[in-house]
C-alpha cells in the first residue's frame, strides 16, 4: 500500500481517510477528492513521513468512522481493486 493507492481509494469510495499521530499534531487526511491535507496548526512534517509511520487509519463516510490497522487498510484497498477488476498487485516492502 502506498499514498497514491490510498488517494485512489478515497476517490473511488468517496471517503475521507485519516492517519498519523493526532495526539502529536501529526495527523493527515486524504479527502474524497484524493487531496492530501495536514489539518491543524503543525505543518512542519511531510505527509509521506506520516504515512510511512502510520499504523492506524480511519475511514470516514456518511455511515460513520471505521478504524483500521495498516494491514487491514491494505487489505481493504486490495479487495476494492479486485472488485473493480483492476488486477492490482501489492509489492511487499522490506
C-alpha positions in Angstrom: 0.0 0.0 0.0 1.3 3.4 -0.9 0.0 7.0 -0.7 -1.2 7.0 -4.3 -3.3 3.9 -3.7 -4.8 5.5 -0.6 -5.7 8.6 -2.6 -7.3 6.5 -5.4 -9.3 4.5 -2.8 -10.6 7.7 -1.2 -11.8 9.0 -4.6 -13.4 5.7 -5.7 -15.1 5.1 -2.4 -15.9 8.8 -1.8 -14.5 8.7 1.7 -12.1 10.6 3.9 -9.1 8.8 5.3 -7.2 10.0 8.3 -3.8 8.7 9.5 -0.9 9.8 11.6 -0.5 10.8 15.2 -3.3 13.1 16.1 -2.1 13.3 19.7 1.3 14.6 18.5 -0.2 17.0 16.0 0.9 14.9 13.0 -2.4 13.9 11.7 -3.0 13.9 7.9 -6.1 13.3 5.8 -7.0 12.3 2.3 -10.3 13.9 1.3 -12.9 12.3 -1.0 -11.2 14.1 -3.9 -7.9 12.5 -3.2 -6.3 15.6 -1.9 -3.7 15.1 0.8 -4.0 17.7 3.6 -2.5 18.5 7.0 -5.2 19.8 9.3 -4.3 21.8 12.4 -1.5 24.2 13.0 1.5 22.0 13.0 2.7 21.6 9.4 6.4 21.0 9.9 6.4 17.5 8.6 5.8 15.7 5.3 2.7 13.7 4.6 4.8 10.9 3.2 6.7 10.6 6.5 3.4 10.5 8.5 2.0 7.9 6.1 5.1 5.6 6.3 4.9 5.7 10.2 1.1 5.3 10.4 -0.2 2.1 12.0 -3.8 3.3 12.3 -6.2 4.6 9.6 -9.7 5.9 10.0 -12.1 5.8 7.0 -14.9 8.4 7.4 -18.0 8.3 5.3 -21.7 9.1 5.7 -22.2 5.9 7.8 -19.5 7.0 10.3 -15.9 6.1 11.1 -14.1 2.8 10.8 -10.8 2.3 12.5 -8.3 0.0 10.7 -4.8 -1.2 11.2 -2.3 -0.7 8.4 -2.7 -4.3 7.4 -6.5 -4.1 7.4 -6.3 -0.9 5.3 -4.0 -2.6 2.8 -6.4 -5.5 2.6 -9.4 -3.1 2.1 -7.6 -1.5 -0.8 -6.7 -4.8 -2.4 -10.3 -6.0 -2.1 -11.6 -2.8 -3.7 -9.3 -3.3 -6.7 -10.3 -6.9 -7.0 -14.0 -6.0 -7.1 -13.2 -3.4 -9.7 -11.3 -5.9 -11.8 -8.2 -3.8 -11.9 -5.8 -6.7 -11.4 -3.9 -4.7 -8.8 -1.0 -6.3 -7.1 0.7 -5.1 -4.0 4.5 -5.2 -3.8 5.9 -6.1 -0.4 8.5 -3.7 1.1 11.3 -4.9 3.3 
